[in-house]
Amino acid sequence: AVVSTQSTGEEKKEDQKDAEHEQFTIDAAFYGNTSHFINHSCDPNLAVYSCWISNLDIRLPQICLFAIKHIPAGTELTFNYQMDRVVSQEPTQSVDCHCGASNCVKVLHG
């Protein structure tokens, strides 16, 4: 017998529909890597992108940071946490922003 690992069009549609309803959160409260030490800024020098490396599951990308402007040696690395984009069923606290950028939003909504 030959077992095929290829999905039919209908199976792919079902997988995509399931993926739309699943949500994942990145939270370094207990686990993390060196990106845990990169702070927020409303005027960041890094941008966050989803990258699929050795994985084609659309729900599980690697989160990658790329420079969006020249970063001189010794400059703090920052990215925008974009907490205003967080979708939550539960009320969450706001956090004061102290990034010091001229375009600072002053409050990060979680």
VMD Tcl script that builds the backbone (N, CA, C; Angstrom):
set m [mol new atoms 330]
animate dup $m
set s [atomselect $m all]
$s set {name element resname resid chain x y z} {
  {N N ALA 1 A 0.850 -1.184 0.000}
  {CA C ALA 1 A 0.000 0.000 0.000}
  {C C ALA 1 A 0.890 1.239 0.000}
  {N N VAL 2 A 0.439 2.287 -0.673}
  {CA C VAL 2 A 1.159 3.553 -0.731}
  {C C VAL 2 A 0.370 4.579 0.061}
  {N N VAL 3 A 1.028 5.220 0.981}
  {CA C VAL 3 A 0.385 6.253 1.787}
  {C C VAL 3 A 0.876 7.602 1.292}
  {N N SER 4 A -0.048 8.459 0.927}
  {CA C SER 4 A 0.311 9.779 0.418}
  {C C SER 4 A 0.318 10.781 1.566}
  {N N THR 5 A 1.326 11.653 1.575}
  {CA C THR 5 A 1.399 12.697 2.601}
  {C C THR 5 A 0.856 14.017 2.075}
  {N N GLN 6 A 0.362 14.024 0.834}
  {CA C GLN 6 A -0.182 15.250 0.260}
  {C C GLN 6 A -1.611 15.443 0.736}
  {N N SER 7 A -1.954 16.700 1.052}
  {CA C SER 7 A -3.307 17.028 1.492}
  {C C SER 7 A -4.174 17.342 0.287}
  {N N THR 8 A -5.448 17.033 0.407}
  {CA C THR 8 A -6.382 17.424 -0.641}
  {C C THR 8 A -6.730 18.894 -0.448}
  {N N GLY 9 A -7.329 19.494 -1.445}
  {CA C GLY 9 A -7.739 20.896 -1.352}
  {C C GLY 9 A -8.694 21.129 -0.179}
  {N N GLU 10 A -9.618 20.195 0.038}
  {CA C GLU 10 A -10.581 20.337 1.139}
  {C C GLU 10 A -9.880 20.286 2.495}
  {N N GLU 11 A -8.900 19.372 2.645}
  {CA C GLU 11 A -8.164 19.274 3.910}
  {C C GLU 11 A -7.409 20.568 4.184}
  {N N LYS 12 A -6.815 21.156 3.152}
  {CA C LYS 12 A -6.089 22.416 3.332}
  {C C LYS 12 A -7.022 23.528 3.774}
  {N N LYS 13 A -8.230 23.589 3.194}
  {CA C LYS 13 A -9.206 24.611 3.591}
  {C C LYS 13 A -9.588 24.446 5.056}
  {N N GLU 14 A -9.791 23.205 5.483}
  {CA C GLU 14 A -10.144 22.944 6.881}
  {C C GLU 14 A -9.002 23.347 7.809}
  {N N ASP 15 A -7.756 23.027 7.428}
  {CA C ASP 15 A -6.593 23.402 8.234}
  {C C ASP 15 A -6.501 24.916 8.372}
  {N N GLN 16 A -6.727 25.647 7.287}
  {CA C GLN 16 A -6.659 27.106 7.325}
  {C C GLN 16 A -7.776 27.671 8.190}
  {N N LYS 17 A -8.978 27.069 8.097}
  {CA C LYS 17 A -10.095 27.540 8.902}
  {C C LYS 17 A -9.789 27.343 10.390}
  {N N ASP 18 A -9.232 26.183 10.750}
  {CA C ASP 18 A -8.850 25.923 12.137}
  {C C ASP 18 A -7.790 26.911 12.604}
  {N N ALA 19 A -6.819 27.210 11.755}
  {CA C ALA 19 A -5.719 28.109 12.107}
  {C C ALA 19 A -6.224 29.519 12.381}
  {N N GLU 20 A -7.285 29.936 11.704}
  {CA C GLU 20 A -7.825 31.277 11.908}
  {C C GLU 20 A -8.398 31.452 13.310}
  {N N HIS 21 A -8.820 30.373 13.933}
  {CA C HIS 21 A -9.447 30.455 15.256}
  {C C HIS 21 A -8.470 30.218 16.400}
  {N N GLU 22 A -7.267 29.800 16.090}
  {CA C GLU 22 A -6.261 29.559 17.111}
  {C C GLU 22 A -5.437 30.817 17.317}
  {N N GLN 23 A -5.127 31.105 18.577}
  {CA C GLN 23 A -4.295 32.256 18.872}
  {C C GLN 23 A -3.145 31.817 19.755}
  {N N PHE 24 A -1.985 32.368 19.464}
  {CA C PHE 24 A -0.812 32.088 20.263}
  {C C PHE 24 A -0.320 33.409 20.829}
  {N N THR 25 A 0.291 33.361 21.976}
  {CA C THR 25 A 0.827 34.546 22.620}
  {C C THR 25 A 2.301 34.331 22.896}
  {N N ILE 26 A 3.064 35.370 22.664}
  {CA C ILE 26 A 4.485 35.323 23.020}
  {C C ILE 26 A 4.616 35.996 24.372}
  {N N ASP 27 A 5.062 35.249 25.361}
  {CA C ASP 27 A 5.187 35.777 26.716}
  {C C ASP 27 A 6.477 35.242 27.320}
  {N N ALA 28 A 7.418 36.122 27.565}
  {CA C ALA 28 A 8.720 35.704 28.095}
  {C C ALA 28 A 8.776 35.768 29.613}
  {N N ALA 29 A 7.622 35.717 30.258}
  {CA C ALA 29 A 7.604 35.783 31.719}
  {C C ALA 29 A 8.346 34.607 32.351}
  {N N PHE 30 A 8.252 33.431 31.746}
  {CA C PHE 30 A 8.888 32.246 32.307}
  {C C PHE 30 A 9.976 31.664 31.414}
  {N N TYR 31 A 9.834 31.833 30.114}
  {CA C TYR 31 A 10.807 31.297 29.163}
  {C C TYR 31 A 11.132 32.386 28.150}
  {N N GLY 32 A 12.289 32.329 27.575}
  {CA C GLY 32 A 12.624 33.301 26.546}
  {C C GLY 32 A 14.052 33.128 26.094}
  {N N ASN 33 A 14.460 34.029 25.242}
  {CA C ASN 33 A 15.835 34.020 24.774}
  {C C ASN 33 A 16.387 35.434 24.903}
  {N N THR 34 A 17.446 35.746 24.201}
  {CA C THR 34 A 18.072 37.061 24.365}
  {C C THR 34 A 17.173 38.205 23.915}
  {N N SER 35 A 16.172 37.936 23.091}
  {CA C SER 35 A 15.255 39.007 22.688}
  {C C SER 35 A 14.465 39.550 23.878}
  {N N HIS 36 A 14.440 38.796 24.960}
  {CA C HIS 36 A 13.778 39.243 26.188}
  {C C HIS 36 A 14.382 40.559 26.702}
  {N N PHE 37 A 15.620 40.820 26.323}
  {CA C PHE 37 A 16.312 42.013 26.803}
  {C C PHE 37 A 16.245 43.188 25.826}
  {N N ILE 38 A 15.469 43.053 24.760}
  {CA C ILE 38 A 15.286 44.149 23.811}
  {C C ILE 38 A 14.043 44.922 24.224}
  {N N ASN 39 A 14.217 46.201 24.491}
  {CA C ASN 39 A 13.136 47.024 25.031}
  {C C ASN 39 A 12.236 47.615 23.957}
  {N N HIS 40 A 11.100 48.134 24.424}
  {CA C HIS 40 A 10.138 48.810 23.559}
  {C C HIS 40 A 10.601 50.234 23.268}
  {N N SER 41 A 10.244 50.711 22.088}
  {CA C SER 41 A 10.361 52.128 21.753}
  {C C SER 41 A 9.263 52.461 20.757}
  {N N CYS 42 A 8.694 53.655 20.877}
  {CA C CYS 42 A 7.718 54.128 19.895}
  {C C CYS 42 A 8.420 54.558 18.604}
  {N N ASP 43 A 9.750 54.692 18.659}
  {CA C ASP 43 A 10.577 54.996 17.480}
  {C C ASP 43 A 11.694 53.946 17.417}
  {N N PRO 44 A 11.332 52.694 17.092}
  {CA C PRO 44 A 12.281 51.576 17.183}
  {C C PRO 44 A 13.310 51.568 16.061}
  {N N ASN 45 A 14.385 50.797 16.284}
  {CA C ASN 45 A 15.371 50.587 15.223}
  {C C ASN 45 A 15.305 49.157 14.664}
  {N N LEU 46 A 14.395 48.353 15.199}
  {CA C LEU 46 A 14.159 46.992 14.708}
  {C C LEU 46 A 12.678 46.820 14.385}
  {N N ALA 47 A 12.389 45.937 13.442}
  {CA C ALA 47 A 11.005 45.569 13.128}
  {C C ALA 47 A 10.858 44.062 13.309}
  {N N VAL 48 A 9.654 43.640 13.629}
  {CA C VAL 48 A 9.355 42.234 13.878}
  {C C VAL 48 A 8.668 41.641 12.651}
  {N N TYR 49 A 9.161 40.496 12.212}
  {CA C TYR 49 A 8.574 39.801 11.071}
  {C C TYR 49 A 8.387 38.331 11.412}
  {N N SER 50 A 7.366 37.729 10.833}
  {CA C SER 50 A 7.154 36.289 10.936}
  {C C SER 50 A 7.959 35.622 9.835}
  {N N CYS 51 A 8.726 34.601 10.198}
  {CA C CYS 51 A 9.541 33.860 9.223}
  {C C CYS 51 A 9.320 32.371 9.440}
  {N N TRP 52 A 9.159 31.659 8.353}
  {CA C TRP 52 A 8.983 30.217 8.442}
  {C C TRP 52 A 10.296 29.555 8.074}
  {N N ILE 53 A 10.949 28.973 9.063}
  {CA C ILE 53 A 12.246 28.340 8.888}
  {C C ILE 53 A 12.093 26.874 9.285}
  {N N SER 54 A 12.273 25.988 8.346}
  {CA C SER 54 A 12.125 24.545 8.591}
  {C C SER 54 A 10.751 24.205 9.156}
  {N N ASN 55 A 9.734 25.001 8.771}
  {CA C ASN 55 A 8.390 24.778 9.271}
  {C C ASN 55 A 7.415 25.492 8.350}
  {N N LEU 56 A 6.453 24.791 7.830}
  {CA C LEU 56 A 5.467 25.408 6.951}
  {C C LEU 56 A 4.103 25.568 7.610}
  {N N ASP 57 A 4.022 25.313 8.906}
  {CA C ASP 57 A 2.768 25.488 9.628}
  {C C ASP 57 A 2.531 26.988 9.783}
  {N N ILE 58 A 1.502 27.513 9.134}
  {CA C ILE 58 A 1.266 28.960 9.148}
  {C C ILE 58 A 0.995 29.511 10.547}
  {N N ARG 59 A 0.683 28.640 11.492}
  {CA C ARG 59 A 0.400 29.083 12.852}
  {C C ARG 59 A 1.650 29.260 13.699}
  {N N LEU 60 A 2.798 28.739 13.243}
  {CA C LEU 60 A 3.984 28.701 14.096}
  {C C LEU 60 A 5.237 29.276 13.435}
  {N N PRO 61 A 5.213 30.555 13.101}
  {CA C PRO 61 A 6.429 31.130 12.512}
  {C C PRO 61 A 7.482 31.406 13.581}
  {N N GLN 62 A 8.711 31.558 13.154}
  {CA C GLN 62 A 9.758 32.091 14.018}
  {C C GLN 62 A 9.539 33.599 14.028}
  {N N ILE 63 A 9.767 34.238 15.129}
  {CA C ILE 63 A 9.649 35.685 15.210}
  {C C ILE 63 A 11.057 36.246 15.048}
  {N N CYS 64 A 11.246 37.036 13.988}
  {CA C CYS 64 A 12.573 37.541 13.646}
  {C C CYS 64 A 12.614 39.056 13.742}
  {N N LEU 65 A 13.754 39.572 14.170}
  {CA C LEU 65 A 13.956 41.015 14.291}
  {C C LEU 65 A 14.962 41.462 13.240}
  {N N PHE 66 A 14.616 42.503 12.488}
  {CA C PHE 66 A 15.489 43.036 11.455}
  {C C PHE 66 A 15.655 44.537 11.666}
  {N N ALA 67 A 16.849 45.042 11.388}
  {CA C ALA 67 A 17.114 46.482 11.488}
  {C C ALA 67 A 16.294 47.220 10.439}
  {N N ILE 68 A 15.693 48.348 10.839}
  {CA C ILE 68 A 14.938 49.166 9.893}
  {C C ILE 68 A 15.631 50.501 9.634}
  {N N LYS 69 A 16.764 50.698 10.285}
  {CA C LYS 69 A 17.596 51.874 10.043}
  {C C LYS 69 A 19.007 51.542 10.501}
  {N N HIS 70 A 19.949 52.395 10.152}
  {CA C HIS 70 A 21.340 52.179 10.581}
  {C C HIS 70 A 21.402 52.237 12.106}
  {N N ILE 71 A 22.098 51.260 12.692}
  {CA C ILE 71 A 22.226 51.197 14.148}
  {C C ILE 71 A 23.712 51.284 14.484}
  {N N PRO 72 A 24.160 52.452 14.962}
  {CA C PRO 72 A 25.578 52.581 15.333}
  {C C PRO 72 A 25.933 51.630 16.487}
  {N N ALA 73 A 27.175 51.205 16.537}
  {CA C ALA 73 A 27.648 50.337 17.620}
  {C C ALA 73 A 27.340 50.989 18.967}
  {N N GLY 74 A 26.899 50.203 19.907}
  {CA C GLY 74 A 26.604 50.697 21.252}
  {C C GLY 74 A 25.200 51.251 21.425}
  {N N THR 75 A 24.417 51.294 20.353}
  {CA C THR 75 A 23.043 51.799 20.426}
  {C C THR 75 A 22.124 50.712 20.969}
  {N N GLU 76 A 21.210 51.084 21.850}
  {CA C GLU 76 A 20.241 50.129 22.380}
  {C C GLU 76 A 19.354 49.621 21.250}
  {N N LEU 77 A 19.114 48.327 21.215}
  {CA C LEU 77 A 18.201 47.732 20.246}
  {C C LEU 77 A 16.786 47.816 20.798}
  {N N THR 78 A 15.850 48.272 19.962}
  {CA C THR 78 A 14.461 48.428 20.409}
  {C C THR 78 A 13.509 48.002 19.295}
  {N N PHE 79 A 12.308 47.592 19.695}
  {CA C PHE 79 A 11.232 47.360 18.735}
  {C C PHE 79 A 9.928 47.802 19.356}
  {N N ASN 80 A 8.925 48.030 18.528}
  {CA C ASN 80 A 7.629 48.479 19.022}
  {C C ASN 80 A 6.832 47.254 19.456}
  {N N TYR 81 A 6.481 47.197 20.730}
  {CA C TYR 81 A 5.740 46.042 21.249}
  {C C TYR 81 A 4.341 45.940 20.652}
  {N N GLN 82 A 3.823 47.018 20.087}
  {CA C GLN 82 A 2.507 47.047 19.442}
  {C C GLN 82 A 1.425 46.440 20.332}
  {N N MET 83 A 1.435 46.821 21.580}
  {CA C MET 83 A 0.471 46.265 22.530}
  {C C MET 83 A -0.957 46.672 22.207}
  {N N ASP 84 A -1.136 47.720 21.400}
  {CA C ASP 84 A -2.476 48.118 21.009}
  {C C ASP 84 A -3.112 47.110 20.062}
  {N N ARG 85 A -2.323 46.212 19.479}
  {CA C ARG 85 A -2.833 45.198 18.569}
  {C C ARG 85 A -3.227 43.920 19.287}
  {N N VAL 86 A -2.979 43.836 20.571}
  {CA C VAL 86 A -3.274 42.613 21.318}
  {C C VAL 86 A -4.783 42.413 21.377}
  {N N VAL 87 A -5.215 41.225 21.028}
  {CA C VAL 87 A -6.631 40.879 21.096}
  {C C VAL 87 A -6.809 39.990 22.317}
  {N N SER 88 A -7.645 40.436 23.230}
  {CA C SER 88 A -7.808 39.680 24.462}
  {C C SER 88 A -9.275 39.638 24.857}
  {N N GLN 89 A -9.684 38.541 25.428}
  {CA C GLN 89 A -11.039 38.401 25.938}
  {C C GLN 89 A -11.143 38.976 27.354}
  {N N GLU 90 A -10.010 39.144 28.008}
  {CA C GLU 90 A -9.982 39.611 29.387}
  {C C GLU 90 A -9.467 41.042 29.448}
  {N N PRO 91 A -9.999 41.845 30.369}
  {CA C PRO 91 A -9.462 43.201 30.516}
  {C C PRO 91 A -8.010 43.132 30.987}
  {N N THR 92 A -7.182 43.988 30.448}
  {CA C THR 92 A -5.780 43.991 30.822}
  {C C THR 92 A -5.367 45.386 31.253}
  {N N GLN 93 A -4.231 45.469 31.893}
  {CA C GLN 93 A -3.731 46.739 32.383}
  {C C GLN 93 A -2.982 47.491 31.304}
  {N N SER 94 A -3.031 48.813 31.416}
  {CA C SER 94 A -2.198 49.651 30.569}
  {C C SER 94 A -0.868 49.848 31.282}
  {N N VAL 95 A 0.169 50.107 30.495}
  {CA C VAL 95 A 1.505 50.306 31.041}
  {C C VAL 95 A 2.013 51.644 30.528}
  {N N ASP 96 A 2.534 52.467 31.428}
  {CA C ASP 96 A 3.110 53.739 31.005}
  {C C ASP 96 A 4.342 53.493 30.153}
  {N N CYS 97 A 4.479 54.267 29.079}
  {CA C CYS 97 A 5.646 54.151 28.209}
  {C C CYS 97 A 6.637 55.238 28.590}
  {N N HIS 98 A 7.879 54.845 28.766}
  {CA C HIS 98 A 8.945 55.786 29.134}
  {C C HIS 98 A 10.072 55.755 28.108}
  {N N CYS 99 A 9.727 55.498 26.845}
  {CA C CYS 99 A 10.780 55.322 25.838}
  {C C CYS 99 A 11.498 56.626 25.503}
  {N N GLY 100 A 10.846 57.753 25.690}
  {CA C GLY 100 A 11.489 59.038 25.443}
  {C C GLY 100 A 11.498 59.476 23.986}
  {N N ALA 101 A 10.885 58.709 23.104}
  {CA C ALA 101 A 10.834 59.086 21.686}
  {C C ALA 101 A 9.935 60.308 21.496}
  {N N SER 102 A 10.246 61.119 20.495}
  {CA C SER 102 A 9.439 62.322 20.244}
  {C C SER 102 A 8.005 61.963 19.860}
  {N N ASN 103 A 7.780 60.775 19.312}
  {CA C ASN 103 A 6.432 60.326 18.938}
  {C C ASN 103 A 5.841 59.353 19.959}
  {N N CYS 104 A 6.323 59.373 21.179}
  {CA C CYS 104 A 5.889 58.432 22.222}
  {C C CYS 104 A 4.381 58.506 22.446}
  {N N VAL 105 A 3.742 57.357 22.526}
  {CA C VAL 105 A 2.304 57.290 22.767}
  {C C VAL 105 A 1.938 57.411 24.246}
  {N N LYS 106 A 2.930 57.395 25.114}
  {CA C LYS 106 A 2.796 57.580 26.580}
  {C C LYS 106 A 2.165 56.393 27.314}
  {N N VAL 107 A 1.275 55.655 26.675}
  {CA C VAL 107 A 0.608 54.535 27.334}
  {C C VAL 107 A 0.544 53.350 26.378}
  {N N LEU 108 A 0.991 52.187 26.849}
  {CA C LEU 108 A 0.875 50.946 26.081}
  {C C LEU 108 A -0.339 50.184 26.607}
  {N N HIS 109 A -1.243 49.884 25.751}
  {CA C HIS 109 A -2.467 49.168 26.153}
  {C C HIS 109 A -2.260 47.684 25.951}
  {N N GLY 110 A -2.425 46.918 27.010}
  {CA C GLY 110 A -2.211 45.481 26.926}
  {C C GLY 110 A -3.460 44.721 26.762}
}
mol reanalyze $m
mol bondsrecalc $m
mol representation Tube
mol addrep $m
